[in-house]
Amino acid sequence: MGVIEGIHATALNKSTYYTMDDMADVIRNAHQSARARHAAEGGENKPIMGHDVLVSMLWEMRDFWEWLVPGYTEDPKRAFNMAAFISYDNLHQYRDFLIKREDGSTVHCPRVGLWARQFMTDKEYKYIGTLTTKDMFDKVVGKRLPRIASSSKKERRSTREIECLKVLRNATLGQFREQFSASRLADAIAVLEHNWDHFNDKAMPPNRKWLPHELAARMRADGKLGDTAASSESLRSVEAQFRTNYPTLLPPPVAAAMRQRSHSLADVLGVRRGDGIDVVAMRGATPQSDAQFEARPRLAGCFVMTFPSPNSVLARLHKPLRHVVFWVWRILGIFNTGDALAENNKGEAAAHELTYEAQLYCPTDKNAEDVTGQWGPCFDKLDKKLFLRTPGERADRNAEDAWSDHVHKPLTAFLRTSNLVGGGFLLTPGNKLPTFIQGYGRRHIGA
């Protein structure tokens, strides 16, 4: 059905569930109207839109995944560090999820959190952590539009369909044919053979036309879906009988701990996580050559390097910046031509070229003279007046730390393409520069 949904998606965008009759009508109408138009023009009486039609011939498909997770096609692990949402590991071990606004969410800056239950019988949802915020979406996506997705080749789809058809036909003849529903196999084969008349059969079983809520109501009426809870005595009896028959059966395994994947803007945006949720860093592959590194995109959340300015005011404020061979910045926002800029020393109200707002980073060792140590963000004056935390707030993991980074004003500057050397990169989990980046900077800047 994936092929059909891909071709006829525009006709199926106003409802959530579809009966087989609905799907059959959509398919039949599309192909019959195409056949009628083609015949009216004097062409051969056959459909002009087949199973292997290029989607790009019908409408433009946008790559929304690459839009929300820039760079995913090239390096998925690295891309999630700069995505428009926070990713979590081991989600597949939970059955029920709840997405809603977090505490502290406002109309102007909504924050969305994720809650989960391992089993449907669990009474309460467990808070997992922040899923996304408006600031995160704006910084990563901004005003970019999703790029047009590339279409796969017609030959590949035709070959895949033939292979599936062979498998289904063999399933109707082999020794395991009784394990599959004959009606469902017939439906699948009809789709692959383009036998749309198959779905005109009015003797189709009623249960194949029911929507989910209709099927549930019928199951309750037949006594197959009980609404009353079993008594505790009957449950104990069933459990005792079960353990007698299967004495060595182990209890169900405990779900693996869910982990929050690190995000490069987590500290700036105040990303939260629930109790017992650890952070895992997935930095992606290291560049194998200078050309590969230079081709990497510069995205919100990634780091870039520039030539140093040892005689500037910034270097006087942060001693290590006077000695390092290059400076490191973290991109906080991207401005395309025409985008409004904050007040600046040039008095430019809008960007005249691709411009990056980036926060300056500095070696944390005040006596550092090279780039091999740890790096940390630089901050200007306090961004707002602070309340010191009370003892109760200190015990609360989600209470804002009075001296945390995100209540200070990041020391930022506007960078343009000509300021940057190389492509975008990420720091290691220990907040150090990758060895390749250190070598690249020494070769292209330090020399």
Backbone torsions as a table, in degrees:
resi	resn	phi	psi	omega
1	MET	NA	-16.8	-178.8
2	GLY	-60.4	-38.0	179.6
3	VAL	-63.8	-43.0	-177.5
4	ILE	-66.3	-43.8	-179.5
5	GLU	-63.6	-36.1	-179.6
6	GLY	-65.1	-38.1	-177.1
7	ILE	-81.2	-36.9	-172.5
8	HIS	-109.8	27.1	-174.5
9	ALA	-61.7	-34.1	-177.1
10	THR	-65.5	-23.8	-179.9
11	ALA	-87.5	-4.0	-174.5
12	LEU	-123.4	31.0	-172.9
13	ASN	-105.2	11.2	-176.6
14	LYS	-117.2	9.6	179.4
15	SER	-147.0	165.4	-178.9
16	THR	-98.7	-40.9	-178.3
17	TYR	-116.1	149.2	180.0
18	TYR	-135.3	135.4	173.4
19	THR	-80.1	168.3	177.0
20	MET	-63.0	-33.4	177.5
21	ASP	-64.3	-41.4	178.0
22	ASP	-59.6	-48.3	-178.8
23	MET	-62.6	-42.7	-178.7
24	ALA	-63.7	-38.8	179.4
25	ASP	-64.8	-41.8	179.7
26	VAL	-61.3	-47.1	-178.6
27	ILE	-63.7	-48.6	-175.4
28	ARG	-63.1	-45.1	-178.2
29	ASN	-63.6	-40.7	-179.4
30	ALA	-63.0	-46.0	-175.8
31	HIS	-76.1	-37.6	-179.5
32	GLN	-68.6	-38.7	178.5
33	SER	-66.8	-38.4	177.2
34	ALA	-64.3	-40.9	179.6
35	ARG	-64.7	-42.1	-178.5
36	ALA	-64.9	-43.2	179.4
37	ARG	-63.5	-40.8	-178.4
38	HIS	-66.4	-40.0	179.7
39	ALA	-68.3	-36.0	179.8
40	ALA	-65.4	-25.8	179.2
41	GLU	-87.6	5.1	176.9
42	GLY	90.2	9.6	-179.9
43	GLY	-85.1	176.0	179.4
44	GLU	-67.6	143.5	-176.1
45	ASN	-78.8	80.0	176.2
46	LYS	-152.7	155.9	-178.0
47	PRO	-64.5	140.4	177.6
48	ILE	-96.3	-5.7	177.9
49	MET	-119.4	103.1	-177.1
50	GLY	-99.0	-172.1	-177.4
51	HIS	-67.4	-27.6	-173.9
52	ASP	-102.9	21.9	-179.5
53	VAL	-64.6	139.5	176.6
54	LEU	-68.2	128.2	-179.0
55	VAL	-60.2	-33.3	-178.5
56	SER	-64.5	-16.6	177.1
57	MET	-76.3	-19.9	-176.3
58	LEU	-99.3	-46.0	178.9
59	TRP	-161.2	168.2	178.5
60	GLU	-86.4	127.0	176.5
61	MET	-98.5	130.3	-178.9
62	ARG	-98.8	143.9	-179.3
63	ASP	-87.4	86.6	-176.4
64	PHE	-73.3	-27.7	179.9
65	TRP	-67.6	-46.0	177.5
66	GLU	-66.9	-26.0	178.5
67	TRP	-68.0	-43.8	-178.4
68	LEU	-84.3	-26.4	-179.9
69	VAL	-127.3	77.6	-176.8
70	PRO	-58.5	134.4	179.7
71	GLY	86.4	5.4	-176.8
72	TYR	-63.5	-36.4	-177.9
73	THR	-61.7	-35.8	-176.0
74	GLU	-87.0	-44.0	-175.8
75	ASP	-150.5	90.2	-175.4
76	PRO	-59.0	-41.3	-177.1
77	LYS	-62.1	-43.3	-179.9
78	ARG	-70.6	-35.6	-174.3
79	ALA	-64.9	-35.0	-177.0
80	PHE	-66.7	-17.6	175.3
81	ASN	-71.7	-13.9	-177.2
82	MET	-132.3	28.5	-177.2
83	ALA	-81.6	172.1	178.4
84	ALA	-85.6	6.5	177.2
85	PHE	-151.8	166.4	178.8
86	ILE	-93.4	133.2	-179.3
87	SER	-101.6	150.7	-178.7
88	TYR	-129.9	144.5	176.0
89	ASP	-91.0	155.7	175.3
90	ASN	65.3	25.9	175.4
91	LEU	-65.0	-27.3	-174.8
92	HIS	-66.2	-14.2	-178.4
93	GLN	-89.9	4.1	176.9
94	TYR	-114.9	144.2	-171.7
95	ARG	-100.5	-22.5	-172.6
96	ASP	-137.0	136.4	-175.8
97	PHE	-131.2	150.5	178.7
98	LEU	-133.0	126.7	178.5
99	ILE	-117.8	123.0	179.2
100	LYS	-155.5	175.2	-179.6
101	ARG	-71.3	142.2	177.1
102	GLU	-80.9	163.6	172.1
103	ASP	-63.6	138.6	-177.9
104	GLY	92.5	-4.9	177.5
105	SER	-69.7	139.2	179.4
106	THR	-121.1	168.7	179.4
107	VAL	-64.6	-38.6	-176.2
108	HIS	-81.1	-26.0	178.6
109	CYS	-139.0	75.9	-179.9
110	PRO	-66.6	144.0	177.2
111	ARG	-122.0	130.7	-176.6
112	VAL	-112.9	131.1	-179.5
113	GLY	-115.3	167.8	-178.3
114	LEU	-122.0	129.8	173.4
115	TRP	-120.6	154.5	-177.4
116	ALA	-149.5	154.5	171.3
117	ARG	-124.5	135.4	-179.8
118	GLN	-70.5	-37.8	179.8
119	PHE	-128.0	150.5	179.9
120	MET	-63.8	-21.4	-179.4
121	THR	-83.6	-10.7	177.2
122	ASP	-62.2	137.9	-174.7
123	LYS	-78.7	-31.3	-174.7
124	GLU	-124.5	151.0	173.9
125	TYR	-85.1	143.5	176.8
126	LYS	-97.1	131.7	178.6
127	TYR	-73.0	123.3	-178.3
128	ILE	-94.0	-48.4	179.5
129	GLY	156.1	-175.5	179.8
130	THR	-67.4	137.5	176.8
131	LEU	-99.6	-46.5	176.8
132	THR	-166.1	166.3	174.0
133	THR	-137.9	162.3	178.9
134	LYS	-64.5	-38.5	178.0
135	ASP	-61.5	-41.2	179.5
136	MET	-63.1	-46.0	179.8
137	PHE	-61.7	-44.4	-178.6
138	ASP	-63.9	-39.3	-177.9
139	LYS	-71.7	-36.4	-177.0
140	VAL	-84.5	-46.1	-175.6
141	VAL	-92.2	-46.4	-179.1
142	GLY	59.0	-130.4	179.2
143	LYS	-102.7	12.0	179.3
144	ARG	-67.5	145.7	172.1
145	LEU	-99.9	149.6	176.2
146	PRO	-61.4	135.7	179.7
147	ARG	-74.9	159.6	-179.2
148	ILE	-69.2	128.5	-179.1
149	ALA	-73.3	144.7	177.1
150	SER	-77.0	140.0	-179.0
151	SER	-88.9	140.9	175.8
152	SER	-76.0	164.9	-174.1
153	LYS	-78.8	145.0	-180.0
154	LYS	-60.0	-41.6	-177.0
155	GLU	-60.2	-37.5	-178.5
156	ARG	-66.0	-40.9	179.7
157	ARG	-67.5	-39.6	179.5
158	SER	-63.1	-44.1	179.6
159	THR	-62.7	-42.3	-179.6
160	ARG	-63.2	-39.5	-179.8
161	GLU	-65.6	-41.8	178.8
162	ILE	-62.6	-41.1	179.5
163	GLU	-63.4	-43.8	178.8
164	CYS	-63.4	-38.8	-179.8
165	LEU	-63.7	-41.1	177.5
166	LYS	-61.6	-42.6	-179.8
167	VAL	-62.8	-43.6	-177.7
168	LEU	-68.7	-38.4	178.0
169	ARG	-65.0	-39.5	177.5
170	ASN	-65.6	-32.3	179.9
171	ALA	-66.8	-26.1	179.3
172	THR	-81.0	-12.4	-175.3
173	LEU	-114.8	-21.6	-174.1
174	GLY	-76.3	-178.8	-176.1
175	GLN	-72.0	-14.1	-179.7
176	PHE	-102.0	16.2	-174.0
177	ARG	-63.8	-27.7	-177.8
178	GLU	-73.9	-10.7	179.5
179	GLN	-81.9	-8.3	-178.6
180	PHE	-116.1	149.6	177.2
181	SER	-72.1	124.1	-178.9
182	ALA	-61.7	-37.3	-178.5
183	SER	-68.8	-39.3	179.9
184	ARG	-70.1	-38.8	176.3
185	LEU	-61.8	-41.8	179.1
186	ALA	-63.2	-39.4	177.6
187	ASP	-62.2	-46.5	-177.0
188	ALA	-64.3	-42.0	179.2
189	ILE	-65.0	-38.6	179.0
190	ALA	-62.5	-39.1	178.5
191	VAL	-64.0	-45.9	-177.6
192	LEU	-69.2	-28.9	177.7
193	GLU	-88.0	-3.5	-178.0
194	HIS	63.5	32.2	178.9
195	ASN	-91.0	77.1	-174.5
196	TRP	-71.6	-20.2	177.4
197	ASP	-66.1	-19.2	178.3
198	HIS	-57.3	-33.4	-176.0
199	PHE	-85.5	5.6	175.3
200	ASN	-85.9	-4.5	-177.2
201	ASP	-64.1	114.4	-179.1
202	LYS	-77.3	-9.4	179.9
203	ALA	-88.3	15.5	-179.9
204	MET	-59.7	135.3	-179.6
205	PRO	-55.9	140.9	-175.9
206	PRO	-60.1	-34.7	-174.9
207	ASN	-64.8	-17.0	177.9
208	ARG	-83.4	-5.8	178.8
209	LYS	-106.1	-4.3	-175.9
210	TRP	-80.8	144.5	169.9
211	LEU	-81.6	163.8	-175.6
212	PRO	-54.0	-44.2	-177.7
213	HIS	-69.0	-29.8	177.3
214	GLU	-70.5	-39.7	178.0
215	LEU	-64.3	-40.9	179.4
216	ALA	-63.5	-41.0	179.2
217	ALA	-63.4	-40.1	-179.8
218	ARG	-68.1	-37.1	179.0
219	MET	-66.0	-37.2	176.6
220	ARG	-65.1	-41.3	179.9
221	ALA	-63.4	-32.0	179.4
222	ASP	-85.8	-0.1	-179.8
223	GLY	77.1	16.4	-179.2
224	LYS	-94.3	-7.9	179.4
225	LEU	-135.9	91.4	-173.5
226	GLY	-72.1	145.0	177.1
227	ASP	-104.2	-8.2	-177.8
228	THR	-107.3	142.0	-179.1
229	ALA	-77.3	144.2	177.7
230	ALA	-71.9	151.1	179.9
231	SER	-68.2	155.6	-179.4
232	SER	-63.9	-33.2	179.0
233	GLU	-64.8	-43.0	-179.2
234	SER	-67.8	-35.8	178.0
235	LEU	-65.1	-41.7	179.0
236	ARG	-65.7	-36.0	178.6
237	SER	-65.4	-43.6	178.9
238	VAL	-64.2	-40.9	-179.4
239	GLU	-65.3	-41.9	179.8
240	ALA	-63.9	-43.4	178.3
241	GLN	-63.4	-38.8	-179.7
242	PHE	-64.6	-44.7	-178.7
243	ARG	-70.2	-27.5	176.4
244	THR	-68.7	-40.4	-178.9
245	ASN	-77.3	-29.7	-177.8
246	TYR	-129.5	71.8	-174.3
247	PRO	-69.1	-24.7	-175.6
248	THR	-97.7	6.0	-177.6
249	LEU	-69.8	128.8	-179.4
250	LEU	-81.5	152.6	176.6
251	PRO	-66.2	159.0	-179.1
252	PRO	-59.5	140.5	-177.8
253	PRO	-66.2	148.1	176.1
254	VAL	-76.5	137.3	-177.6
255	ALA	-61.9	141.2	177.0
256	ALA	-62.6	146.6	-177.8
257	ALA	-60.7	132.4	177.6
258	MET	-75.4	142.9	-177.9
259	ARG	-127.0	143.0	177.4
260	GLN	-93.5	124.0	177.7
261	ARG	-73.1	137.0	-176.8
262	SER	-62.5	146.9	176.9
263	HIS	-127.0	135.8	-173.9
264	SER	-65.7	-21.2	179.9
265	LEU	-105.7	15.7	-174.8
266	ALA	-60.2	-42.3	-177.9
267	ASP	-71.3	-35.7	-179.6
268	VAL	-68.7	-38.2	-174.4
269	LEU	-96.4	1.0	177.5
270	GLY	65.4	44.1	179.7
271	VAL	-66.9	134.3	-178.8
272	ARG	-107.6	165.7	171.8
273	ARG	-148.4	152.6	-176.5
274	GLY	-77.6	174.1	178.0
275	ASP	-62.7	134.2	178.7
276	GLY	80.2	1.0	178.7
277	ILE	-95.4	111.6	180.0
278	ASP	-90.1	164.5	177.8
279	VAL	-102.3	134.2	177.0
280	VAL	-120.3	132.7	-179.4
281	ALA	-96.0	128.2	177.6
282	MET	-128.9	96.7	-170.0
283	ARG	-88.6	-14.7	179.4
284	GLY	88.2	-174.9	-174.7
285	ALA	-78.6	149.7	176.2
286	THR	-82.8	139.7	177.1
287	PRO	-58.0	142.7	-178.4
288	GLN	-97.2	-9.4	-179.2
289	SER	-157.5	163.2	177.4
290	ASP	-61.0	-40.3	-179.0
291	ALA	-64.2	-39.0	179.6
292	GLN	-66.5	-39.7	178.2
293	PHE	-67.0	-42.6	-178.8
294	GLU	-66.2	-23.4	179.7
295	ALA	-83.9	-8.8	-178.8
296	ARG	-68.8	137.9	-178.8
297	PRO	-71.1	154.9	175.7
298	ARG	-102.9	107.2	-172.5
299	LEU	-115.9	162.4	176.4
300	ALA	-61.2	126.5	-179.2
301	GLY	104.4	-21.5	-179.9
302	CYS	-87.9	170.6	-177.9
303	PHE	-106.9	151.9	176.9
304	VAL	-137.4	162.7	178.2
305	MET	-119.9	150.2	177.9
306	THR	-134.2	169.2	171.4
307	PHE	-65.4	148.5	-179.3
308	PRO	-76.3	161.1	173.7
309	SER	-130.1	73.2	-171.8
310	PRO	-64.7	-17.2	-179.0
311	ASN	-101.2	7.0	-176.4
312	SER	-83.2	170.9	176.8
313	VAL	-62.1	-37.4	-179.7
314	LEU	-60.9	-39.8	179.5
315	ALA	-68.4	-32.2	177.7
316	ARG	-70.9	-29.3	178.1
317	LEU	-76.0	-30.2	-176.1
318	HIS	-129.1	103.5	-172.4
319	LYS	-54.1	-45.9	-176.7
320	PRO	-59.0	-24.4	-178.3
321	LEU	-68.6	-13.0	178.4
322	ARG	-76.9	-18.2	-170.4
323	HIS	-114.5	-25.8	-175.9
324	VAL	-69.8	151.4	-173.6
325	VAL	-78.1	-18.3	175.4
326	PHE	-152.4	161.3	179.2
327	TRP	-104.5	151.6	-177.9
328	VAL	-119.4	135.8	-179.1
329	TRP	-131.0	149.1	172.3
330	ARG	-109.2	124.5	-178.3
331	ILE	-72.4	125.5	178.0
332	LEU	-103.1	-25.4	-179.1
333	GLY	-160.8	155.1	-178.7
334	ILE	-124.5	132.5	-178.5
335	PHE	-120.0	123.3	175.3
336	ASN	-86.4	169.9	-179.1
337	THR	-56.8	127.5	179.7
338	GLY	96.7	-14.8	178.7
339	ASP	-69.5	143.3	-179.0
340	ALA	-69.5	140.5	179.0
341	LEU	-111.9	153.3	174.1
342	ALA	-70.2	167.4	-179.7
343	GLU	-56.4	135.5	-175.3
344	ASN	-145.8	170.3	-175.5
345	ASN	-69.6	-21.6	178.6
346	LYS	-86.4	-11.9	-179.5
347	GLY	71.7	20.8	-179.2
348	GLU	-86.1	123.2	-178.3
349	ALA	-82.2	-23.1	-178.0
350	ALA	-140.0	156.4	-179.5
351	ALA	-75.4	134.5	177.6
352	HIS	-96.4	-8.4	178.0
353	GLU	-157.2	176.8	178.7
354	LEU	-60.3	122.0	-173.6
355	THR	-129.4	141.3	-179.6
356	TYR	-116.5	133.2	167.8
357	GLU	-93.8	120.8	-172.2
358	ALA	-134.4	146.4	178.2
359	GLN	-96.4	133.5	-178.2
360	LEU	-74.6	139.4	175.8
361	TYR	-115.1	153.2	-175.3
362	CYS	-143.8	147.7	173.2
363	PRO	-56.2	135.1	-178.0
364	THR	-72.8	-23.9	175.5
365	ASP	-78.2	116.8	-175.5
366	LYS	-65.7	-17.5	179.4
367	ASN	-103.8	11.4	-177.5
368	ALA	-66.1	142.3	177.7
369	GLU	-126.9	5.7	177.3
370	ASP	-139.7	-175.6	-173.2
371	VAL	-105.2	13.8	-172.6
372	THR	-85.2	-17.0	-175.9
373	GLY	-86.2	-166.8	178.8
374	GLN	-75.8	149.1	178.3
375	TRP	-118.8	146.7	177.9
376	GLY	-139.9	161.8	-177.8
377	PRO	-73.2	149.6	176.3
378	CYS	-99.6	141.2	-178.8
379	PHE	-126.7	152.7	176.9
380	ASP	-96.3	-150.7	179.4
381	LYS	-63.2	166.1	178.3
382	LEU	-61.4	139.2	-177.3
383	ASP	-79.8	-20.3	-178.3
384	LYS	-162.9	164.6	176.2
385	LYS	-67.8	148.5	-172.7
386	LEU	-117.6	146.1	166.4
387	PHE	-100.8	129.2	172.4
388	LEU	-68.3	145.7	-177.8
389	ARG	-73.2	143.4	174.3
390	THR	-82.3	166.1	176.8
391	PRO	-56.3	-37.4	178.6
392	GLY	-66.3	-37.8	178.4
393	GLU	-70.1	-29.6	177.5
394	ARG	-65.8	-30.8	179.9
395	ALA	-80.5	-13.3	-179.1
396	ASP	-91.0	118.1	-178.0
397	ARG	-61.5	-32.5	-174.3
398	ASN	-91.5	-2.7	178.4
399	ALA	-70.7	142.2	-176.3
400	GLU	-70.5	128.4	176.0
401	ASP	-73.4	127.5	-176.5
402	ALA	-59.9	-28.7	-176.0
403	TRP	-112.1	18.1	179.0
404	SER	-70.6	162.3	-173.4
405	ASP	-60.9	-39.9	-169.2
406	HIS	-76.8	-0.1	173.0
407	VAL	-98.2	-1.2	174.5
408	HIS	-96.5	169.6	179.8
409	LYS	-95.5	114.3	179.9
410	PRO	-59.9	140.8	176.4
411	LEU	-83.1	103.7	-171.7
412	THR	-121.5	166.9	175.2
413	ALA	-152.6	161.2	174.9
414	PHE	-90.7	127.0	178.3
415	LEU	-112.8	144.8	175.3
416	ARG	-115.7	167.5	-172.9
417	THR	-55.4	-37.3	-178.4
418	SER	-70.7	-14.8	176.4
419	ASN	-77.8	-23.6	-167.2
420	LEU	-92.2	148.3	176.7
421	VAL	-123.6	122.3	-179.2
422	GLY	80.1	-169.8	-178.9
423	GLY	-101.0	-165.0	179.7
424	GLY	-84.3	151.9	179.0
425	PHE	-150.4	175.2	177.9
426	LEU	-125.4	151.4	173.6
427	LEU	-75.0	161.2	176.3
428	THR	-73.7	167.0	177.0
429	PRO	-56.3	-23.4	176.7
430	GLY	-89.5	13.8	179.9
431	ASN	60.0	39.4	174.8
432	LYS	-115.7	160.9	176.4
433	LEU	-77.0	133.8	174.6
434	PRO	-55.8	149.0	-177.2
435	THR	-56.7	-40.5	179.9
436	PHE	-61.6	-40.8	-178.4
437	ILE	-67.0	-39.7	177.3
438	GLN	-59.6	-46.8	179.7
439	GLY	-64.8	-40.3	179.6
440	TYR	-62.4	-44.1	-179.2
441	GLY	-63.9	-40.4	179.2
442	ARG	-65.9	-38.2	-177.4
443	ARG	-71.7	-39.2	-171.7
444	HIS	-101.1	-16.0	-179.3
445	ILE	-122.2	-48.2	-176.7
446	GLY	-63.3	-31.0	-179.0
447	ALA	-69.1	NA	NA
